[in-house]
Amino acid sequence: MTISFKDVADRLCLSAEDLAGMFGLRPQTIRQARLDPKSGGYREPPAGWELELAAIARTKSAEFLQLSADLERQASD
C-alpha cells in the first residue's frame, strides 16, 4: 500500500505553509505536490518527504501519548 504525500500531510494536520517551511519551498509548490498526480499542475513531492514526515508522526504520537496520560491522571484526581 502506497501512502501519498497529501494523505500523510492531511493526517498530520500540516498546512502548505508548514510543509513549505520544513522543505524550504514555496507554499504553492507544496499545494501542487498535494494535487492528484494526473492533474496538469501536479509537482513531485519534495525529496525525502517520507522520512521527514515519519519523524514528525513519531514526535506527534509521543506528544499524544503524553497528553492521554495527563488527561487520565487529571480525570482520576
MDAnalysis code that builds the backbone (N, CA, C; Angstrom):
import MDAnalysis as mda
import numpy as np

u = mda.Universe.empty(231, n_residues=77, atom_resindex=np.repeat(np.arange(77), 3), trajectory=True)
u.add_TopologyAttr("name", ["N", "CA", "C"] * 77)
u.add_TopologyAttr("resid", np.arange(1, 78))
u.add_TopologyAttr("resname", ["MET", "THR", "ILE", "SER", "PHE", "LYS", "ASP", "VAL", "ALA", "ASP", "ARG", "LEU", "CYS", "LEU", "SER", "ALA", "GLU", "ASP", "LEU", "ALA", "GLY", "MET", "PHE", "GLY", "LEU", "ARG", "PRO", "GLN", "THR", "ILE", "ARG", "GLN", "ALA", "ARG", "LEU", "ASP", "PRO", "LYS", "SER", "GLY", "GLY", "TYR", "ARG", "GLU", "PRO", "PRO", "ALA", "GLY", "TRP", "GLU", "LEU", "GLU", "LEU", "ALA", "ALA", "ILE", "ALA", "ARG", "THR", "LYS", "SER", "ALA", "GLU", "PHE", "LEU", "GLN", "LEU", "SER", "ALA", "ASP", "LEU", "GLU", "ARG", "GLN", "ALA", "SER", "ASP"])
u.atoms.positions = np.array([
    [0.839, -1.184, 0.000],
    [0.000, 0.000, 0.000],
    [0.882, 1.245, 0.000],
    [0.622, 2.130, -0.915],
    [1.371, 3.375, -1.008],
    [0.567, 4.496, -0.352],
    [1.212, 5.239, 0.508],
    [0.580, 6.379, 1.165],
    [1.078, 7.633, 0.464],
    [0.150, 8.484, 0.049],
    [0.538, 9.677, -0.703],
    [0.994, 10.809, 0.216],
    [1.745, 11.704, -0.359],
    [2.192, 12.919, 0.328],
    [0.992, 13.673, 0.901],
    [-0.050, 13.830, 0.114],
    [-1.247, 14.541, 0.552],
    [-1.901, 13.843, 1.733],
    [-2.050, 12.518, 1.652],
    [-2.672, 11.770, 2.746],
    [-1.901, 11.939, 4.051],
    [-0.598, 11.836, 3.974],
    [0.219, 11.964, 5.181],
    [0.123, 13.378, 5.750],
    [0.240, 14.381, 4.898],
    [0.146, 15.768, 5.358],
    [-1.210, 16.036, 5.994],
    [-2.271, 15.507, 5.402],
    [-3.616, 15.677, 5.963],
    [-3.725, 15.009, 7.326],
    [-3.229, 13.781, 7.419],
    [-3.325, 13.051, 8.685],
    [-2.514, 13.711, 9.791],
    [-1.427, 14.378, 9.423],
    [-0.603, 15.081, 10.407],
    [-1.072, 16.517, 10.646],
    [-2.120, 16.924, 9.912],
    [-2.670, 18.290, 10.023],
    [-1.604, 19.350, 9.737],
    [-0.829, 19.134, 8.683],
    [0.211, 20.078, 8.293],
    [-0.263, 20.888, 7.091],
    [-0.198, 22.192, 7.200],
    [-0.620, 23.080, 6.117],
    [0.473, 23.191, 5.059],
    [0.098, 23.758, 3.931],
    [1.083, 24.008, 2.872],
    [2.187, 24.922, 3.397],
    [1.832, 25.872, 4.232],
    [2.821, 26.790, 4.800],
    [3.780, 26.046, 5.731],
    [3.226, 25.157, 6.573],
    [4.070, 24.350, 7.466],
    [5.072, 23.531, 6.656],
    [4.558, 22.834, 5.654],
    [5.395, 21.968, 4.830],
    [6.419, 22.763, 4.031],
    [6.007, 23.913, 3.525],
    [6.935, 24.757, 2.763],
    [8.116, 25.171, 3.631],
    [7.836, 25.543, 4.867],
    [8.905, 25.919, 5.783],
    [9.851, 24.770, 6.078],
    [9.309, 23.576, 6.229],
    [10.146, 22.403, 6.518],
    [11.069, 22.047, 5.372],
    [10.561, 22.200, 4.155],
    [11.323, 21.757, 2.991],
    [11.989, 22.901, 2.228],
    [11.832, 24.131, 2.719],
    [12.458, 25.268, 2.051],
    [11.869, 25.551, 0.675],
    [10.568, 25.335, 0.558],
    [9.876, 25.562, -0.712],
    [8.787, 26.603, -0.541],
    [8.221, 27.027, -1.653],
    [7.097, 27.949, -1.595],
    [5.816, 27.161, -1.317],
    [4.862, 27.758, -0.589],
    [3.597, 27.067, -0.333],
    [2.899, 26.605, -1.619],
    [2.994, 27.377, -2.686],
    [2.359, 26.977, -3.936],
    [2.951, 25.676, -4.477],
    [4.237, 25.489, -4.319],
    [4.877, 24.247, -4.759],
    [4.319, 23.065, -3.972],
    [4.130, 23.265, -2.672],
    [3.558, 22.212, -1.825],
    [2.119, 21.937, -2.247],
    [1.349, 22.973, -2.501],
    [-0.040, 22.772, -2.946],
    [-0.085, 21.941, -4.224],
    [0.831, 22.188, -5.114],
    [0.877, 21.431, -6.363],
    [1.283, 19.970, -6.106],
    [2.133, 19.744, -5.132],
    [2.539, 18.377, -4.795],
    [1.397, 17.608, -4.140],
    [0.416, 18.325, -3.612],
    [-0.744, 17.698, -2.981],
    [-1.849, 17.373, -3.984],
    [-1.715, 17.837, -5.206],
    [-2.712, 17.563, -6.237],
    [-2.679, 16.098, -6.666],
    [-3.724, 15.693, -7.352],
    [-3.767, 14.367, -7.977],
    [-2.646, 14.304, -9.008],
    [-1.862, 13.240, -8.998],
    [-0.755, 13.126, -9.963],
    [-1.194, 13.216, -11.427],
    [-2.454, 12.971, -11.710],
    [-2.956, 13.065, -13.081],
    [-3.296, 14.498, -13.469],
    [-3.279, 15.402, -12.498],
    [-3.604, 16.805, -12.740],
    [-2.469, 17.501, -13.490],
    [-2.836, 18.438, -14.335],
    [-1.840, 19.165, -15.113],
    [-0.882, 19.991, -14.282],
    [-1.307, 20.472, -13.123],
    [-0.460, 21.305, -12.284],
    [0.348, 20.541, -11.256],
    [0.242, 19.212, -11.270],
    [0.914, 18.385, -10.271],
    [2.435, 18.546, -10.320],
    [3.050, 18.567, -9.142],
    [4.504, 18.562, -8.999],
    [4.868, 17.434, -8.040],
    [6.049, 16.870, -8.226],
    [6.527, 15.810, -7.335],
    [6.700, 16.372, -5.916],
    [6.380, 15.567, -4.896],
    [6.645, 15.996, -3.517],
    [8.139, 16.197, -3.302],
    [8.506, 16.939, -2.282],
    [9.930, 17.175, -2.022],
    [10.682, 15.864, -1.758],
    [11.912, 15.840, -2.164],
    [12.752, 14.667, -1.918],
    [12.867, 14.424, -0.412],
    [12.783, 13.172, -0.026],
    [12.946, 12.808, 1.377],
    [11.726, 13.044, 2.241],
    [10.583, 13.332, 1.617],
    [9.393, 13.664, 2.411],
    [8.965, 12.522, 3.324],
    [9.128, 11.274, 2.886],
    [8.662, 10.147, 3.688],
    [9.358, 10.093, 5.049],
    [10.675, 10.219, 5.050],
    [11.416, 10.148, 6.318],
    [11.160, 11.367, 7.191],
    [11.062, 12.534, 6.562],
    [10.792, 13.759, 7.325],
    [9.426, 13.690, 8.011],
    [8.410, 13.273, 7.272],
    [7.068, 13.209, 7.852],
    [6.918, 12.032, 8.798],
    [7.680, 10.965, 8.590],
    [7.683, 9.853, 9.550],
    [8.215, 10.327, 10.898],
    [9.249, 11.158, 10.881],
    [9.801, 11.695, 12.133],
    [8.779, 12.579, 12.840],
    [8.059, 13.373, 12.075],
    [7.027, 14.222, 12.673],
    [5.910, 13.360, 13.263],
    [5.508, 12.319, 12.552],
    [4.471, 11.412, 13.059],
    [4.919, 10.773, 14.371],
    [6.174, 10.372, 14.428],
    [6.702, 9.762, 15.652],
    [6.660, 10.762, 16.808],
    [7.069, 11.991, 16.555],
    [7.054, 13.023, 17.587],
    [5.637, 13.312, 18.055],
    [4.727, 13.461, 17.089],
    [3.337, 13.740, 17.461],
    [2.721, 12.584, 18.234],
    [3.060, 11.359, 17.860],
    [2.485, 10.223, 18.582],
    [2.949, 10.234, 20.038],
    [4.208, 10.563, 20.272],
    [4.707, 10.655, 21.647],
    [3.992, 11.775, 22.405],
    [3.744, 12.888, 21.735],
    [3.029, 14.000, 22.370],
    [1.589, 13.597, 22.706],
    [0.939, 12.844, 21.815],
    [-0.427, 12.395, 22.077],
    [-0.472, 11.373, 23.207],
    [0.528, 10.506, 23.280],
    [0.585, 9.559, 24.391],
    [0.741, 10.288, 25.718],
    [1.561, 11.330, 25.734],
    [1.737, 12.117, 26.949],
    [0.440, 12.840, 27.302],
    [-0.218, 13.401, 26.296],
    [-1.494, 14.079, 26.522],
    [-2.524, 13.119, 27.100],
    [-2.615, 11.915, 26.554],
    [-3.586, 10.950, 27.068],
    [-3.278, 10.590, 28.516],
    [-2.006, 10.414, 28.846],
    [-1.623, 10.103, 30.228],
    [-1.981, 11.259, 31.157],
    [-1.721, 12.489, 30.723],
    [-2.056, 13.665, 31.527],
    [-3.563, 13.757, 31.766],
    [-4.344, 13.515, 30.717],
    [-5.802, 13.583, 30.853],
    [-6.327, 12.484, 31.777],
    [-5.792, 11.284, 31.643],
    [-6.215, 10.194, 32.530],
    [-5.868, 10.497, 33.985],
    [-4.685, 11.054, 34.197],
    [-4.257, 11.426, 35.546],
    [-5.176, 12.506, 36.106],
    [-5.504, 13.496, 35.277],
    [-6.383, 14.583, 35.683],
    [-7.772, 14.063, 36.025],
    [-8.284, 13.138, 35.246],
    [-9.621, 12.599, 35.465],
    [-9.701, 11.793, 36.751],
    [-8.583, 11.223, 37.173],
    [-8.602, 10.401, 38.382],
    [-8.328, 11.199, 39.649],
    [-7.995, 12.476, 39.504],
    [-7.741, 13.326, 40.698],
    [-9.019, 13.704, 41.403],
])
